[in-house]
Every structure is written in C-alpha cells, then in structure tokens.
Amino acid sequence: MLEDLFTLLRIPSISAKPEHAPDMQVCAERWQKLLLAAGADKTMILPTTGNPVVYAEKIVDPSAKTVLVYAHYDVMPAEPLEK
C-alpha cells in the first residue's frame, strides 16, 4: 500500500503549472491502474479543456443506492518556499 502511495507521490502532478500537463495525464493513468487493482469494475480517463477526470465505478448491487466520491489528484506548487 505504501509503494502505491509512493508511486503517486513521485509524479509531479502540479496542475497550476502548465508545464506539468503531461504529468497530470500520467497521474490520471496511475490512478486508473490503482482503481482497477482495488476492484473497480470500470474506469475511464475523460479528457477536459483542463486536466483529465478519472472516473471509476464498482457496482455491487444495481438496486443499491449510489455513493459518489470526489477527490483531487493534483498537488499545489511548493513555491513560494518561504511560506
């Protein structure tokens, strides 16, 4: 589990910096793999005008209520370092 976390931490997914747009795609792809490994039935990376959206679903019982989890997979820039 820690190694999975470390693989994410190594990706400089800094969405506020345009030069990291390719890293955002790499991070989305990593999340997709992790979600599938965790048991998701289906995953998709959806392109947007900004950063890609990662979608996953796990249907245990089609008649059960839906639970939505929303989270960010980007990080804030370290600068300004003095703050």
PDB file of N, CA, C and O in Angstrom:
ATOM      1  N   MET A   1       0.815  -1.181   0.000  1.00  0.00           N
ATOM      2  CA  MET A   1       0.000   0.000   0.000  1.00  0.00           C
ATOM      3  C   MET A   1       0.872   1.263   0.000  1.00  0.00           C
ATOM      4  O   MET A   1       0.576   2.235  -0.695  1.00  0.00           O
ATOM      5  N   LEU A   2       1.938   1.231   0.783  1.00  0.00           N
ATOM      6  CA  LEU A   2       2.841   2.382   0.809  1.00  0.00           C
ATOM      7  C   LEU A   2       3.511   2.590  -0.543  1.00  0.00           C
ATOM      8  O   LEU A   2       3.678   3.726  -0.986  1.00  0.00           O
ATOM      9  N   GLU A   3       3.889   1.511  -1.190  1.00  0.00           N
ATOM     10  CA  GLU A   3       4.528   1.656  -2.506  1.00  0.00           C
ATOM     11  C   GLU A   3       3.566   2.286  -3.510  1.00  0.00           C
ATOM     12  O   GLU A   3       3.983   3.084  -4.349  1.00  0.00           O
ATOM     13  N   ASP A   4       2.279   1.933  -3.431  1.00  0.00           N
ATOM     14  CA  ASP A   4       1.277   2.569  -4.295  1.00  0.00           C
ATOM     15  C   ASP A   4       1.235   4.073  -4.031  1.00  0.00           C
ATOM     16  O   ASP A   4       1.184   4.872  -4.966  1.00  0.00           O
ATOM     17  N   LEU A   5       1.255   4.449  -2.763  1.00  0.00           N
ATOM     18  CA  LEU A   5       1.277   5.866  -2.404  1.00  0.00           C
ATOM     19  C   LEU A   5       2.531   6.538  -2.940  1.00  0.00           C
ATOM     20  O   LEU A   5       2.460   7.637  -3.490  1.00  0.00           O
ATOM     21  N   PHE A   6       3.678   5.889  -2.784  1.00  0.00           N
ATOM     22  CA  PHE A   6       4.931   6.477  -3.247  1.00  0.00           C
ATOM     23  C   PHE A   6       4.949   6.653  -4.760  1.00  0.00           C
ATOM     24  O   PHE A   6       5.523   7.622  -5.257  1.00  0.00           O
ATOM     25  N   THR A   7       4.327   5.727  -5.508  1.00  0.00           N
ATOM     26  CA  THR A   7       4.298   5.895  -6.968  1.00  0.00           C
ATOM     27  C   THR A   7       3.522   7.156  -7.344  1.00  0.00           C
ATOM     28  O   THR A   7       3.854   7.829  -8.319  1.00  0.00           O
ATOM     29  N   LEU A   8       2.492   7.470  -6.568  1.00  0.00           N
ATOM     30  CA  LEU A   8       1.737   8.704  -6.818  1.00  0.00           C
ATOM     31  C   LEU A   8       2.536   9.939  -6.409  1.00  0.00           C
ATOM     32  O   LEU A   8       2.537  10.951  -7.109  1.00  0.00           O
ATOM     33  N   LEU A   9       3.211   9.843  -5.272  1.00  0.00           N
ATOM     34  CA  LEU A   9       3.978  10.990  -4.784  1.00  0.00           C
ATOM     35  C   LEU A   9       5.135  11.362  -5.708  1.00  0.00           C
ATOM     36  O   LEU A   9       5.563  12.516  -5.737  1.00  0.00           O
ATOM     37  N   ARG A  10       5.628  10.406  -6.445  1.00  0.00           N
ATOM     38  CA  ARG A  10       6.753  10.665  -7.360  1.00  0.00           C
ATOM     39  C   ARG A  10       6.330  11.403  -8.636  1.00  0.00           C
ATOM     40  O   ARG A  10       7.178  11.904  -9.375  1.00  0.00           O
ATOM     41  N   ILE A  11       5.043  11.469  -8.889  1.00  0.00           N
ATOM     42  CA  ILE A  11       4.539  12.152 -10.094  1.00  0.00           C
ATOM     43  C   ILE A  11       4.300  13.620  -9.749  1.00  0.00           C
ATOM     44  O   ILE A  11       3.482  13.918  -8.879  1.00  0.00           O
ATOM     45  N   PRO A  12       4.995  14.541 -10.413  1.00  0.00           N
ATOM     46  CA  PRO A  12       4.809  15.967 -10.108  1.00  0.00           C
ATOM     47  C   PRO A  12       3.508  16.508 -10.724  1.00  0.00           C
ATOM     48  O   PRO A  12       3.535  17.282 -11.681  1.00  0.00           O
ATOM     49  N   SER A  13       2.392  16.090 -10.163  1.00  0.00           N
ATOM     50  CA  SER A  13       1.078  16.448 -10.702  1.00  0.00           C
ATOM     51  C   SER A  13       0.642  17.825 -10.193  1.00  0.00           C
ATOM     52  O   SER A  13      -0.318  17.954  -9.434  1.00  0.00           O
ATOM     53  N   ILE A  14       1.370  18.835 -10.633  1.00  0.00           N
ATOM     54  CA  ILE A  14       1.129  20.218 -10.197  1.00  0.00           C
ATOM     55  C   ILE A  14       0.256  20.893 -11.258  1.00  0.00           C
ATOM     56  O   ILE A  14       0.759  21.420 -12.250  1.00  0.00           O
ATOM     57  N   SER A  15      -1.037  20.866 -11.034  1.00  0.00           N
ATOM     58  CA  SER A  15      -1.971  21.340 -12.058  1.00  0.00           C
ATOM     59  C   SER A  15      -1.874  22.837 -12.306  1.00  0.00           C
ATOM     60  O   SER A  15      -2.267  23.307 -13.374  1.00  0.00           O
ATOM     61  N   ALA A  16      -1.363  23.595 -11.349  1.00  0.00           N
ATOM     62  CA  ALA A  16      -1.259  25.050 -11.507  1.00  0.00           C
ATOM     63  C   ALA A  16      -0.147  25.460 -12.465  1.00  0.00           C
ATOM     64  O   ALA A  16      -0.056  26.627 -12.847  1.00  0.00           O
ATOM     65  N   LYS A  17       0.687  24.521 -12.852  1.00  0.00           N
ATOM     66  CA  LYS A  17       1.797  24.834 -13.760  1.00  0.00           C
ATOM     67  C   LYS A  17       1.581  24.110 -15.093  1.00  0.00           C
ATOM     68  O   LYS A  17       1.604  22.880 -15.145  1.00  0.00           O
ATOM     69  N   PRO A  18       1.369  24.881 -16.176  1.00  0.00           N
ATOM     70  CA  PRO A  18       1.078  24.282 -17.470  1.00  0.00           C
ATOM     71  C   PRO A  18       2.128  23.270 -17.937  1.00  0.00           C
ATOM     72  O   PRO A  18       1.804  22.321 -18.651  1.00  0.00           O
ATOM     73  N   GLU A  19       3.373  23.473 -17.537  1.00  0.00           N
ATOM     74  CA  GLU A  19       4.421  22.541 -17.973  1.00  0.00           C
ATOM     75  C   GLU A  19       4.240  21.137 -17.367  1.00  0.00           C
ATOM     76  O   GLU A  19       4.909  20.192 -17.786  1.00  0.00           O
ATOM     77  N   HIS A  20       3.347  21.004 -16.392  1.00  0.00           N
ATOM     78  CA  HIS A  20       3.095  19.705 -15.769  1.00  0.00           C
ATOM     79  C   HIS A  20       1.839  19.028 -16.312  1.00  0.00           C
ATOM     80  O   HIS A  20       1.378  18.036 -15.747  1.00  0.00           O
ATOM     81  N   ALA A  21       1.281  19.554 -17.403  1.00  0.00           N
ATOM     82  CA  ALA A  21       0.099  18.919 -18.007  1.00  0.00           C
ATOM     83  C   ALA A  21       0.361  17.452 -18.359  1.00  0.00           C
ATOM     84  O   ALA A  21      -0.501  16.612 -18.100  1.00  0.00           O
ATOM     85  N   PRO A  22       1.519  17.112 -18.940  1.00  0.00           N
ATOM     86  CA  PRO A  22       1.779  15.693 -19.211  1.00  0.00           C
ATOM     87  C   PRO A  22       1.824  14.855 -17.928  1.00  0.00           C
ATOM     88  O   PRO A  22       1.425  13.691 -17.935  1.00  0.00           O
ATOM     89  N   ASP A  23       2.305  15.437 -16.843  1.00  0.00           N
ATOM     90  CA  ASP A  23       2.345  14.719 -15.570  1.00  0.00           C
ATOM     91  C   ASP A  23       0.939  14.468 -15.034  1.00  0.00           C
ATOM     92  O   ASP A  23       0.692  13.450 -14.388  1.00  0.00           O
ATOM     93  N   MET A  24       0.028  15.382 -15.298  1.00  0.00           N
ATOM     94  CA  MET A  24      -1.353  15.183 -14.864  1.00  0.00           C
ATOM     95  C   MET A  24      -1.946  13.975 -15.581  1.00  0.00           C
ATOM     96  O   MET A  24      -2.699  13.208 -14.981  1.00  0.00           O
ATOM     97  N   GLN A  25      -1.617  13.800 -16.845  1.00  0.00           N
ATOM     98  CA  GLN A  25      -2.098  12.630 -17.599  1.00  0.00           C
ATOM     99  C   GLN A  25      -1.483  11.354 -17.022  1.00  0.00           C
ATOM    100  O   GLN A  25      -2.177  10.353 -16.847  1.00  0.00           O
ATOM    101  N   VAL A  26      -0.189  11.392 -16.729  1.00  0.00           N
ATOM    102  CA  VAL A  26       0.489  10.232 -16.132  1.00  0.00           C
ATOM    103  C   VAL A  26      -0.155   9.880 -14.795  1.00  0.00           C
ATOM    104  O   VAL A  26      -0.363   8.703 -14.498  1.00  0.00           O
ATOM    105  N   CYS A  27      -0.467  10.881 -13.993  1.00  0.00           N
ATOM    106  CA  CYS A  27      -1.076  10.642 -12.690  1.00  0.00           C
ATOM    107  C   CYS A  27      -2.486  10.059 -12.856  1.00  0.00           C
ATOM    108  O   CYS A  27      -2.873   9.155 -12.115  1.00  0.00           O
ATOM    109  N   ALA A  28      -3.234  10.562 -13.804  1.00  0.00           N
ATOM    110  CA  ALA A  28      -4.572  10.025 -14.069  1.00  0.00           C
ATOM    111  C   ALA A  28      -4.477   8.549 -14.472  1.00  0.00           C
ATOM    112  O   ALA A  28      -5.274   7.726 -14.022  1.00  0.00           O
ATOM    113  N   GLU A  29      -3.515   8.228 -15.307  1.00  0.00           N
ATOM    114  CA  GLU A  29      -3.331   6.835 -15.735  1.00  0.00           C
ATOM    115  C   GLU A  29      -2.924   5.944 -14.562  1.00  0.00           C
ATOM    116  O   GLU A  29      -3.345   4.790 -14.476  1.00  0.00           O
ATOM    117  N   ARG A  30      -2.109   6.483 -13.666  1.00  0.00           N
ATOM    118  CA  ARG A  30      -1.714   5.705 -12.476  1.00  0.00           C
ATOM    119  C   ARG A  30      -2.918   5.452 -11.585  1.00  0.00           C
ATOM    120  O   ARG A  30      -3.098   4.344 -11.080  1.00  0.00           O
ATOM    121  N   TRP A  31      -3.753   6.489 -11.388  1.00  0.00           N
ATOM    122  CA  TRP A  31      -4.963   6.307 -10.600  1.00  0.00           C
ATOM    123  C   TRP A  31      -5.873   5.266 -11.241  1.00  0.00           C
ATOM    124  O   TRP A  31      -6.474   4.449 -10.542  1.00  0.00           O
ATOM    125  N   GLN A  32      -5.973   5.292 -12.545  1.00  0.00           N
ATOM    126  CA  GLN A  32      -6.812   4.313 -13.235  1.00  0.00           C
ATOM    127  C   GLN A  32      -6.336   2.890 -12.917  1.00  0.00           C
ATOM    128  O   GLN A  32      -7.147   2.018 -12.606  1.00  0.00           O
ATOM    129  N   LYS A  33      -5.037   2.661 -12.994  1.00  0.00           N
ATOM    130  CA  LYS A  33      -4.484   1.330 -12.696  1.00  0.00           C
ATOM    131  C   LYS A  33      -4.735   0.943 -11.241  1.00  0.00           C
ATOM    132  O   LYS A  33      -5.093  -0.200 -10.958  1.00  0.00           O
ATOM    133  N   LEU A  34      -4.551   1.882 -10.323  1.00  0.00           N
ATOM    134  CA  LEU A  34      -4.769   1.593  -8.904  1.00  0.00           C
ATOM    135  C   LEU A  34      -6.233   1.276  -8.612  1.00  0.00           C
ATOM    136  O   LEU A  34      -6.531   0.377  -7.826  1.00  0.00           O
ATOM    137  N   LEU A  35      -7.132   2.002  -9.235  1.00  0.00           N
ATOM    138  CA  LEU A  35      -8.558   1.751  -9.020  1.00  0.00           C
ATOM    139  C   LEU A  35      -8.972   0.381  -9.553  1.00  0.00           C
ATOM    140  O   LEU A  35      -9.760  -0.322  -8.920  1.00  0.00           O
ATOM    141  N   LEU A  36      -8.449   0.008 -10.698  1.00  0.00           N
ATOM    142  CA  LEU A  36      -8.735  -1.328 -11.229  1.00  0.00           C
ATOM    143  C   LEU A  36      -8.171  -2.411 -10.316  1.00  0.00           C
ATOM    144  O   LEU A  36      -8.826  -3.421 -10.059  1.00  0.00           O
ATOM    145  N   ALA A  37      -6.959  -2.196  -9.832  1.00  0.00           N
ATOM    146  CA  ALA A  37      -6.332  -3.165  -8.926  1.00  0.00           C
ATOM    147  C   ALA A  37      -7.103  -3.271  -7.610  1.00  0.00           C
ATOM    148  O   ALA A  37      -7.097  -4.322  -6.969  1.00  0.00           O
ATOM    149  N   ALA A  38      -7.759  -2.195  -7.210  1.00  0.00           N
ATOM    150  CA  ALA A  38      -8.526  -2.188  -5.963  1.00  0.00           C
ATOM    151  C   ALA A  38      -9.911  -2.814  -6.133  1.00  0.00           C
ATOM    152  O   ALA A  38     -10.647  -2.968  -5.159  1.00  0.00           O
ATOM    153  N   GLY A  39     -10.265  -3.174  -7.368  1.00  0.00           N
ATOM    154  CA  GLY A  39     -11.530  -3.863  -7.581  1.00  0.00           C
ATOM    155  C   GLY A  39     -12.588  -3.104  -8.333  1.00  0.00           C
ATOM    156  O   GLY A  39     -13.726  -3.566  -8.418  1.00  0.00           O
ATOM    157  N   ALA A  40     -12.254  -1.945  -8.889  1.00  0.00           N
ATOM    158  CA  ALA A  40     -13.237  -1.219  -9.692  1.00  0.00           C
ATOM    159  C   ALA A  40     -13.629  -2.068 -10.895  1.00  0.00           C
ATOM    160  O   ALA A  40     -12.794  -2.750 -11.488  1.00  0.00           O
ATOM    161  N   ASP A  41     -14.908  -2.017 -11.245  1.00  0.00           N
ATOM    162  CA  ASP A  41     -15.397  -2.767 -12.405  1.00  0.00           C
ATOM    163  C   ASP A  41     -15.027  -2.083 -13.715  1.00  0.00           C
ATOM    164  O   ASP A  41     -14.806  -2.735 -14.736  1.00  0.00           O
ATOM    165  N   LYS A  42     -14.965  -0.774 -13.665  1.00  0.00           N
ATOM    166  CA  LYS A  42     -14.772   0.012 -14.887  1.00  0.00           C
ATOM    167  C   LYS A  42     -14.084   1.310 -14.518  1.00  0.00           C
ATOM    168  O   LYS A  42     -14.393   1.905 -13.485  1.00  0.00           O
ATOM    169  N   THR A  43     -13.164   1.752 -15.340  1.00  0.00           N
ATOM    170  CA  THR A  43     -12.537   3.064 -15.159  1.00  0.00           C
ATOM    171  C   THR A  43     -12.430   3.753 -16.504  1.00  0.00           C
ATOM    172  O   THR A  43     -12.357   3.104 -17.548  1.00  0.00           O
ATOM    173  N   MET A  44     -12.423   5.067 -16.466  1.00  0.00           N
ATOM    174  CA  MET A  44     -12.239   5.857 -17.682  1.00  0.00           C
ATOM    175  C   MET A  44     -11.451   7.105 -17.333  1.00  0.00           C
ATOM    176  O   MET A  44     -11.589   7.662 -16.244  1.00  0.00           O
ATOM    177  N   ILE A  45     -10.633   7.531 -18.264  1.00  0.00           N
ATOM    178  CA  ILE A  45      -9.988   8.837 -18.165  1.00  0.00           C
ATOM    179  C   ILE A  45     -10.698   9.725 -19.176  1.00  0.00           C
ATOM    180  O   ILE A  45     -10.679   9.466 -20.379  1.00  0.00           O
ATOM    181  N   LEU A  46     -11.320  10.770 -18.664  1.00  0.00           N
ATOM    182  CA  LEU A  46     -12.111  11.659 -19.506  1.00  0.00           C
ATOM    183  C   LEU A  46     -11.349  12.956 -19.746  1.00  0.00           C
ATOM    184  O   LEU A  46     -11.057  13.689 -18.801  1.00  0.00           O
ATOM    185  N   PRO A  47     -11.025  13.242 -21.002  1.00  0.00           N
ATOM    186  CA  PRO A  47     -10.324  14.499 -21.288  1.00  0.00           C
ATOM    187  C   PRO A  47     -11.249  15.688 -21.063  1.00  0.00           C
ATOM    188  O   PRO A  47     -12.461  15.603 -21.265  1.00  0.00           O
ATOM    189  N   THR A  48     -10.652  16.793 -20.642  1.00  0.00           N
ATOM    190  CA  THR A  48     -11.381  18.053 -20.482  1.00  0.00           C
ATOM    191  C   THR A  48     -10.522  19.160 -21.083  1.00  0.00           C
ATOM    192  O   THR A  48      -9.430  18.894 -21.585  1.00  0.00           O
ATOM    193  N   THR A  49     -11.001  20.384 -21.037  1.00  0.00           N
ATOM    194  CA  THR A  49     -10.177  21.501 -21.505  1.00  0.00           C
ATOM    195  C   THR A  49      -9.064  21.786 -20.515  1.00  0.00           C
ATOM    196  O   THR A  49      -8.108  22.493 -20.835  1.00  0.00           O
ATOM    197  N   GLY A  50      -9.182  21.246 -19.324  1.00  0.00           N
ATOM    198  CA  GLY A  50      -8.144  21.370 -18.300  1.00  0.00           C
ATOM    199  C   GLY A  50      -7.461  20.026 -18.100  1.00  0.00           C
ATOM    200  O   GLY A  50      -6.910  19.452 -19.039  1.00  0.00           O
ATOM    201  N   ASN A  51      -7.504  19.534 -16.880  1.00  0.00           N
ATOM    202  CA  ASN A  51      -6.883  18.255 -16.564  1.00  0.00           C
ATOM    203  C   ASN A  51      -7.881  17.119 -16.745  1.00  0.00           C
ATOM    204  O   ASN A  51      -9.090  17.321 -16.634  1.00  0.00           O
ATOM    205  N   PRO A  52      -7.368  15.924 -17.024  1.00  0.00           N
ATOM    206  CA  PRO A  52      -8.280  14.809 -17.215  1.00  0.00           C
ATOM    207  C   PRO A  52      -9.013  14.428 -15.928  1.00  0.00           C
ATOM    208  O   PRO A  52      -8.495  14.599 -14.825  1.00  0.00           O
ATOM    209  N   VAL A  53     -10.209  13.917 -16.094  1.00  0.00           N
ATOM    210  CA  VAL A  53     -11.018  13.423 -14.976  1.00  0.00           C
ATOM    211  C   VAL A  53     -10.892  11.903 -14.966  1.00  0.00           C
ATOM    212  O   VAL A  53     -10.968  11.260 -16.013  1.00  0.00           O
ATOM    213  N   VAL A  54     -10.702  11.340 -13.792  1.00  0.00           N
ATOM    214  CA  VAL A  54     -10.642   9.888 -13.647  1.00  0.00           C
ATOM    215  C   VAL A  54     -11.983   9.436 -13.078  1.00  0.00           C
ATOM    216  O   VAL A  54     -12.421   9.905 -12.027  1.00  0.00           O
ATOM    217  N   TYR A  55     -12.617   8.526 -13.787  1.00  0.00           N
ATOM    218  CA  TYR A  55     -13.911   8.003 -13.359  1.00  0.00           C
ATOM    219  C   TYR A  55     -13.768   6.512 -13.130  1.00  0.00           C
ATOM    220  O   TYR A  55     -13.129   5.815 -13.919  1.00  0.00           O
ATOM    221  N   ALA A  56     -14.361   6.022 -12.054  1.00  0.00           N
ATOM    222  CA  ALA A  56     -14.369   4.585 -11.790  1.00  0.00           C
ATOM    223  C   ALA A  56     -15.697   4.221 -11.152  1.00  0.00           C
ATOM    224  O   ALA A  56     -16.338   5.042 -10.496  1.00  0.00           O
ATOM    225  N   GLU A  57     -16.093   2.981 -11.357  1.00  0.00           N
ATOM    226  CA  GLU A  57     -17.309   2.532 -10.697  1.00  0.00           C
ATOM    227  C   GLU A  57     -17.169   1.089 -10.238  1.00  0.00           C
ATOM    228  O   GLU A  57     -16.446   0.288 -10.830  1.00  0.00           O
ATOM    229  N   LYS A  58     -17.876   0.792  -9.178  1.00  0.00           N
ATOM    230  CA  LYS A  58     -17.968  -0.557  -8.632  1.00  0.00           C
ATOM    231  C   LYS A  58     -19.437  -0.771  -8.301  1.00  0.00           C
ATOM    232  O   LYS A  58     -19.976  -0.135  -7.395  1.00  0.00           O
ATOM    233  N   ILE A  59     -20.074  -1.654  -9.027  1.00  0.00           N
ATOM    234  CA  ILE A  59     -21.487  -1.928  -8.790  1.00  0.00           C
ATOM    235  C   ILE A  59     -21.589  -3.265  -8.078  1.00  0.00           C
ATOM    236  O   ILE A  59     -21.318  -4.318  -8.656  1.00  0.00           O
ATOM    237  N   VAL A  60     -21.976  -3.207  -6.832  1.00  0.00           N
ATOM    238  CA  VAL A  60     -22.139  -4.413  -6.021  1.00  0.00           C
ATOM    239  C   VAL A  60     -23.549  -4.958  -6.198  1.00  0.00           C
ATOM    240  O   VAL A  60     -23.750  -6.164  -6.344  1.00  0.00           O
ATOM    241  N   ASP A  61     -24.520  -4.052  -6.182  1.00  0.00           N
ATOM    242  CA  ASP A  61     -25.928  -4.422  -6.337  1.00  0.00           C
ATOM    243  C   ASP A  61     -26.599  -3.276  -7.093  1.00  0.00           C
ATOM    244  O   ASP A  61     -26.689  -2.164  -6.572  1.00  0.00           O
ATOM    245  N   PRO A  62     -27.070  -3.534  -8.312  1.00  0.00           N
ATOM    246  CA  PRO A  62     -27.676  -2.454  -9.099  1.00  0.00           C
ATOM    247  C   PRO A  62     -28.858  -1.763  -8.417  1.00  0.00           C
ATOM    248  O   PRO A  62     -29.183  -0.624  -8.756  1.00  0.00           O
ATOM    249  N   SER A  63     -29.500  -2.430  -7.470  1.00  0.00           N
ATOM    250  CA  SER A  63     -30.637  -1.803  -6.791  1.00  0.00           C
ATOM    251  C   SER A  63     -30.207  -0.998  -5.556  1.00  0.00           C
ATOM    252  O   SER A  63     -31.031  -0.325  -4.938  1.00  0.00           O
ATOM    253  N   ALA A  64     -28.933  -1.068  -5.202  1.00  0.00           N
ATOM    254  CA  ALA A  64     -28.435  -0.321  -4.041  1.00  0.00           C
ATOM    255  C   ALA A  64     -28.283   1.161  -4.387  1.00  0.00           C
ATOM    256  O   ALA A  64     -28.200   1.542  -5.555  1.00  0.00           O
ATOM    257  N   LYS A  65     -28.250   1.972  -3.352  1.00  0.00           N
ATOM    258  CA  LYS A  65     -28.049   3.409  -3.552  1.00  0.00           C
ATOM    259  C   LYS A  65     -26.641   3.673  -4.069  1.00  0.00           C
ATOM    260  O   LYS A  65     -25.732   2.865  -3.875  1.00  0.00           O
ATOM    261  N   THR A  66     -26.477   4.801  -4.722  1.00  0.00           N
ATOM    262  CA  THR A  66     -25.192   5.201  -5.283  1.00  0.00           C
ATOM    263  C   THR A  66     -24.421   6.047  -4.282  1.00  0.00           C
ATOM    264  O   THR A  66     -24.986   6.915  -3.615  1.00  0.00           O
ATOM    265  N   VAL A  67     -23.128   5.783  -4.188  1.00  0.00           N
ATOM    266  CA  VAL A  67     -22.236   6.602  -3.371  1.00  0.00           C
ATOM    267  C   VAL A  67     -21.246   7.254  -4.330  1.00  0.00           C
ATOM    268  O   VAL A  67     -20.635   6.572  -5.152  1.00  0.00           O
ATOM    269  N   LEU A  68     -21.087   8.565  -4.227  1.00  0.00           N
ATOM    270  CA  LEU A  68     -20.156   9.297  -5.067  1.00  0.00           C
ATOM    271  C   LEU A  68     -18.993   9.776  -4.213  1.00  0.00           C
ATOM    272  O   LEU A  68     -19.185  10.373  -3.154  1.00  0.00           O
ATOM    273  N   VAL A  69     -17.797   9.507  -4.684  1.00  0.00           N
ATOM    274  CA  VAL A  69     -16.592  10.001  -4.020  1.00  0.00           C
ATOM    275  C   VAL A  69     -15.900  10.937  -4.998  1.00  0.00           C
ATOM    276  O   VAL A  69     -15.614  10.557  -6.133  1.00  0.00           O
ATOM    277  N   TYR A  70     -15.633  12.154  -4.560  1.00  0.00           N
ATOM    278  CA  TYR A  70     -14.982  13.161  -5.399  1.00  0.00           C
ATOM    279  C   TYR A  70     -13.698  13.579  -4.705  1.00  0.00           C
ATOM    280  O   TYR A  70     -13.702  13.910  -3.519  1.00  0.00           O
ATOM    281  N   ALA A  71     -12.609  13.564  -5.442  1.00  0.00           N
ATOM    282  CA  ALA A  71     -11.331  13.954  -4.842  1.00  0.00           C
ATOM    283  C   ALA A  71     -10.427  14.557  -5.911  1.00  0.00           C
ATOM    284  O   ALA A  71     -10.628  14.343  -7.107  1.00  0.00           O
ATOM    285  N   HIS A  72      -9.447  15.300  -5.470  1.00  0.00           N
ATOM    286  CA  HIS A  72      -8.442  15.872  -6.358  1.00  0.00           C
ATOM    287  C   HIS A  72      -7.213  14.969  -6.369  1.00  0.00           C
ATOM    288  O   HIS A  72      -6.845  14.409  -5.336  1.00  0.00           O
ATOM    289  N   TYR A  73      -6.582  14.826  -7.521  1.00  0.00           N
ATOM    290  CA  TYR A  73      -5.348  14.048  -7.588  1.00  0.00           C
ATOM    291  C   TYR A  73      -4.147  14.924  -7.937  1.00  0.00           C
ATOM    292  O   TYR A  73      -3.059  14.419  -8.214  1.00  0.00           O
ATOM    293  N   ASP A  74      -4.353  16.237  -7.921  1.00  0.00           N
ATOM    294  CA  ASP A  74      -3.244  17.153  -8.191  1.00  0.00           C
ATOM    295  C   ASP A  74      -2.692  17.683  -6.869  1.00  0.00           C
ATOM    296  O   ASP A  74      -3.295  17.511  -5.809  1.00  0.00           O
ATOM    297  N   VAL A  75      -1.551  18.319  -6.960  1.00  0.00           N
ATOM    298  CA  VAL A  75      -0.911  18.901  -5.777  1.00  0.00           C
ATOM    299  C   VAL A  75      -0.652  20.384  -6.017  1.00  0.00           C
ATOM    300  O   VAL A  75      -0.659  20.856  -7.154  1.00  0.00           O
ATOM    301  N   MET A  76      -0.428  21.099  -4.939  1.00  0.00           N
ATOM    302  CA  MET A  76      -0.122  22.528  -5.026  1.00  0.00           C
ATOM    303  C   MET A  76       1.380  22.713  -5.240  1.00  0.00           C
ATOM    304  O   MET A  76       2.174  21.900  -4.767  1.00  0.00           O
ATOM    305  N   PRO A  77       1.773  23.760  -5.940  1.00  0.00           N
ATOM    306  CA  PRO A  77       3.199  24.027  -6.095  1.00  0.00           C
ATOM    307  C   PRO A  77       3.847  24.345  -4.752  1.00  0.00           C
ATOM    308  O   PRO A  77       3.211  24.918  -3.868  1.00  0.00           O
ATOM    309  N   ALA A  78       5.091  23.978  -4.608  1.00  0.00           N
ATOM    310  CA  ALA A  78       5.823  24.224  -3.352  1.00  0.00           C
ATOM    311  C   ALA A  78       6.131  25.709  -3.160  1.00  0.00           C
ATOM    312  O   ALA A  78       6.263  26.165  -2.024  1.00  0.00           O
ATOM    313  N   GLU A  79       6.245  26.455  -4.231  1.00  0.00           N
ATOM    314  CA  GLU A  79       6.577  27.865  -4.154  1.00  0.00           C
ATOM    315  C   GLU A  79       5.369  28.683  -3.693  1.00  0.00           C
ATOM    316  O   GLU A  79       4.236  28.307  -3.993  1.00  0.00           O
ATOM    317  N   PRO A  80       5.570  29.754  -2.997  1.00  0.00           N
ATOM    318  CA  PRO A  80       6.836  30.295  -2.511  1.00  0.00           C
ATOM    319  C   PRO A  80       7.339  29.512  -1.285  1.00  0.00           C
ATOM    320  O   PRO A  80       6.599  29.274  -0.330  1.00  0.00           O
ATOM    321  N   LEU A  81       8.578  29.134  -1.344  1.00  0.00           N
ATOM    322  CA  LEU A  81       9.163  28.284  -0.313  1.00  0.00           C
ATOM    323  C   LEU A  81       9.186  28.940   1.065  1.00  0.00           C
ATOM    324  O   LEU A  81       9.138  28.240   2.076  1.00  0.00           O
ATOM    325  N   GLU A  82       9.257  30.270   1.124  1.00  0.00           N
ATOM    326  CA  GLU A  82       9.311  30.953   2.408  1.00  0.00           C
ATOM    327  C   GLU A  82       7.984  30.850   3.172  1.00  0.00           C
ATOM    328  O   GLU A  82       7.948  31.120   4.372  1.00  0.00           O
ATOM    329  N   LYS A  83       6.919  30.474   2.509  1.00  0.00           N
ATOM    330  CA  LYS A  83       5.614  30.330   3.183  1.00  0.00           C
ATOM    331  C   LYS A  83       5.380  28.893   3.521  1.00  0.00           C
ATOM    332  O   LYS A  83       4.342  28.554   4.091  1.00  0.00           O
TER     333      LYS A  83
END
